[in-house]
Amino acid sequence: MAHHSPESSSDSVSSAGSAGSSRTSSDDTKSPPTSLPSTSYHTPSSPRPIAPPPRPLPRTKVSVQTSLASSSSLASASTSSPTPPPLPARKAAPTPVDDHSPRALPSRHQSLFEPDTQSRGEPFTLSQSQERKQFGSHLPPPMRTIALGDKLPPPRRQTSESGTSSESEEEDDDVRMKVDLLPDTSRASRRPPTVDCHTYPEHAIHVPAYTASVATCGTTVAVVSHHHLRIYDLSMAESPIWNLDSKNGDFGIKVKDFKMTSVEFRPATSPENRGAFIWIGTKDGHLIEFDVRSGKVTAFRPVIHAHTVTHMFRYGQSMVTCDDTGKVLVSSPPDGADLDLATVIPRVVRIAEKQEFAVLLAGQLWTSTREPSGGGTVPGTSRGPYVRVYNVFVPGSVGRSLLPTEHLGAVTSGTILPCHPGHVYLGHEGGHVSIWSISDSDGAPQCVEIVKVSVSDILSLAGVNTRLWVGTRKGTIEALDVSSKPWTVTNNWTAHQKLPVLRISVDTWSMEKLDRLVVTSIGRDERLRFWDGLLGIDWIEQELLKREAEFSTFRQMTALIVSWNVDSNKPDALTGTAENIEFLTDVLQSMDRPDFIVFGFQELIDLESRKMAAKTVLLGGKNKSADGSISQKVSTSYKKWFDRLLLAVRVAMPADEPYACIHTENLVGLFSCSFVKASEKQSLKNAALTTVKRGMGGRYGNKGGIISRFIVDDTSVCFINCHLAAGQSHVRQRNADAAAIVEDKSLLPDTAPIDDLVSYVNGGDGSMVLDHELVFINGDMNYRIDQRREAVIAAVKAGDFEHLLVHDQLKKEMKFNRAFRLRNFSEGPLHFAPTYKYDPRTDEYDTSEKSRTPAWCDRVLWRSLHPERVEQVHYKRWEANISDHRPISAGFRFQVKSVRHDQRVRVKAEVKEQWKEVQRRLLSEAKRYYIEQKMI
């Protein structure tokens, strides 16, 4: 049987002009018949059709090579049974062999060619007594056959080194690359920036999704929806102070039963009149001015717009209103006077109709709409969508149509940032932000950059102080620092009960009314929320961390972490050499009675055994006894290792210092087992355990992690045992696996008592890995060395590890990839030889036909909120050789804290007083900017 690699697959394809031309994939195979059916073929080169036989034969599938026969051969075929053209002789390439799970040849593919007959193109029948010839150690995969005229099916994807195809993992390199480039969230605070400036909460304010329009000014909130207008004053009551219905004639105007579609507070020159009047737009094109103090309509302009008033903006002392027919009214008062709807004569500006998105930024009206195709694509181009910009305050100016530098989704939102006033930021469906330069006053805005910030749509944007606030479909708001590349998420909190955040806006008048910079958000949960735009609560917490020694006491603890990919060996295989026999005793005695002992093993079972893997998936993690021991129903490999570790700890440690097992867990090949001194067990609380599957798109646990955590005194500690994607070149897959483990926001239970919240960091509640003050991660991370095998082995023999570290993938990702999620982790110096891949029970690196390059696949990293509180005692490898990996261990000394809560309250009160002065300065700077932008 001939087999070829993806690189050589194109050699078997005939010219594009051949009839029935097609292409074989990397694992296609041939199964040609001995002859074609007795049927003549009509091709374009035939002079006339040949009459078909009286009774058509059923379609017979022929090989791809037969279907690729030249059209001239088919044209000259007679009515007799044609003989298929000889198959071209091809050199059989060695079959790729997976690390763990080779694919068996399906039983339906029984027709094979011997190598000598294949070169002549002569078929033969394989008898049951004949043995199939194998290439290497495994049979080549089957190849597909296609009938004449059939479309070529999608090509199969190459099988990865981990034993699963990239198709089953459901993520290609492009998707993984985009995930890698997302803003770094590893240091993001999850503490909601709530603001306490209203006498009454906003919970009673109902905002109907998609049909309502909201305007805020300090404590006053106006909500219009259909026929209803509700005015709230949160300094007076939770319920609305005015509740009017146009059906009942509550507005006191001649027109009744009108629907309201937009609302905004009218500008005023005197501070006492700011926030006193609102403009309301209706579906029929009316404009209404309403006094929120008296509850009366002060002006009414019927049908001033041709159709539904969709947008309304305040700019300086002017108002801009838009309808869906493209009519824009710019209403400006005489100098020094307030705007009066009853007497003002607006100037008309024409824009494109049905603009779904519109926002007034830096004095220009930015608009966009979906194209008829529905995806925001621009007909005839590869970019989109169109963005149209109008300078509505310059009479006679012509709008400009702009295109981003690459194809994007429809525009959903837009904003400007006080710290970057020369740029406009537009949010798009698909999770991108396009950045447009507006610093050149004479030229059109230019798209200068596209940034991917989310895997889903961006629904809302707001530029607040120095942060770009982004509303997501999952109900979270992210505050991004855009001053460096890649962008960094500084805050990420749940705002609207995991439902889409439809709008984020800055209440610029709140600085005058409340001495706060208030940001409002509206969600699909039909609620309005208020937030502190200056993120004062984070400033206070950061200052508290600096003064932590004033209200905390510290003590030192130790931990020993042992990591090993055992290659499906059982503990009774630790025989032969002294290194094998004494391994567990030696590694346990490498530290003097550590407080914590954590074992993290990988490939505890044979990943090639589907029966074993299925058994583990169905029964793993269930029916554990109260003492943490593993159910007998699960594979005996786990039970044997668990019992052996219990015995090793009991034998290696002094009798007067017994240890207790606090955590055991398994996930297909992964196995974690943690011990603590019995004397320290009482100081542990809020323990939790969970797993993360990363194989087959998150459905299978052949890759993934086991996460265990607890709180000791008032310090949260998290241990992770992981096995990341295999393959020399699969760096992005490994990065994505690591990101999924450390950034999942719903892994661990968040039922911590309120006092335990001081144990977590960044405002977290312990439900995700990065909420913990100390995080240790170990395992077979599979990062390789980007060098030729011979050069690596030569450097290892010479002890030149420094040269190899320059080419280590993990070190390069941590140093150069600013989006790498483990970038803020630390690792001790690698003064030992690569631990992968050995011939088992030898000291020789892989001598199989794959001849893998040696690599430091097995690693131990750590992350601490206070790096100075963690010290690595040792980082070494061991010489137990029953596996193709060498085991490693790492010892640590770290400090844990005990908080004196009464003293913490006193220090926090002092820090809050300091914040008041900082807040006054920031508000002054923000107010100056908003005045320059005519937003106040």
Secondary structure by P-SEA (a helix, b strand, c coil): ccccccccccccccccccccccccccccccccccccccbbbbccccccccccccccccbbbbccccccccaaaaaaccccccccccccccccccccccccccccccccccccccaaaaaacbbbbbcccbbbbbccccccbbbbbbccccccccccccccccccccccccccaaaaaaaaaccccccccccccccccccccccccccccccbbbbbcccbbbbbcccbbbbbcccccccccbbbbcccccccccccccccccbbbbbbccccccccbbbbbcccbbbbbbccccccccccccccccccccbbbbcccbbbbbccccbbbbbbccccccccccccbbbbbbccccccccccccccccbbbbcccccccccccccccbbbbbccccccbbbbbbbcccccccccccccccccccbbbbbbccbbbbbbbcccccccccccccccccccccccccccccbbbbbccccbbbbbbcccccccccbbbbccccccccccccccccccccccbbbbbbccccbbbbbcccaaaaaaaaaaaaaccccbbbbbbbbbbbbbcccccccccccccccccaaaaaaaaccccccbbbbbbccccccccaaaaaaaaacccccccccccccccccaaaaaaaaaaaaaaaaaccccbbbbbcbbbbcccbbbbbbccccccccccccccbbbbcccccccccccbbbbbbbcccbbbbbbbbcccccccaaaaaaaaaaaaacccccccccccccccccccccccccccccccbbbbbccccccccccaaaaaaaaaacaaaaaaaacaaaaaaccccccccccccccccccccccccccccccccccccccccccccccccccccccccccccccccccccccbbbbbbbbcbbbbbbaaaaaaaaaaaaaaaaaaaaaaaaaaaaaaaaaaccc
